Amino acid sequence: MAHSDLPFPETVFVSHYDSSSAEIPSLNACLTEMEAVDDKELTAVAEYKLVRVRKLIRKIEEFPF
């Protein structure tokens, strides 16, 4: 699946910031595994592959009471 005309990478690598928790995740998305790794300790790094790209728009509609 090549999307060379789109600004989305095929793969991103994700790790958690130190402040991340199960209740409030704080993710660090990177283009390479090395960028996702902490220099001082072992780091869990997830690999995500692009599934699809869609163009969306959020529309606000007003409804009468």
C-alpha positions in Angstrom: 0.0 0.0 0.0 1.9 3.1 -1.2 0.7 6.5 -0.2 3.7 8.5 -1.4 1.5 11.5 -2.3 0.2 11.7 1.3 2.0 13.2 4.4 1.5 10.0 6.4 4.3 7.5 7.0 3.6 3.8 6.3 4.9 2.9 9.8 5.2 4.7 13.1 6.8 3.6 16.3 5.1 4.5 19.6 6.3 4.6 23.2 5.0 6.1 26.4 6.2 9.3 28.0 7.2 9.0 31.7 4.0 10.8 32.7 1.9 8.2 30.9 -0.6 6.1 32.8 -3.4 3.6 31.9 -6.0 6.2 32.8 -4.2 9.1 30.9 -1.9 7.7 28.2 0.7 10.1 26.8 2.2 8.7 23.6 5.4 9.4 21.8 4.9 8.7 18.1 8.2 8.5 16.1 9.3 7.7 12.5 12.1 5.4 13.6 12.5 2.9 16.5 15.6 4.7 17.7 13.7 8.0 18.2 11.1 6.1 20.4 13.7 4.6 22.7 14.7 6.2 26.0 18.5 6.5 26.2 18.7 5.5 29.8 16.4 2.4 30.1 14.6 -0.4 28.3 11.6 1.0 26.4 8.6 -0.8 25.1 8.0 0.3 21.5 4.9 -0.5 19.5 5.0 -0.6 15.7 1.9 0.6 13.9 1.2 0.2 10.2 -1.0 2.5 8.1 -4.3 0.9 7.4 -6.1 3.6 5.5 -6.4 7.3 5.1 -9.7 9.1 4.9 -10.6 12.8 4.5 -13.0 13.8 7.2 -14.7 17.0 8.3 -16.4 17.8 11.6 -19.7 19.4 11.1 -21.6 21.3 13.8 -25.4 21.3 13.4 -27.9 23.2 15.5 -31.1 21.4 16.4 -34.2 23.2 17.8 -35.2 22.5 21.4 
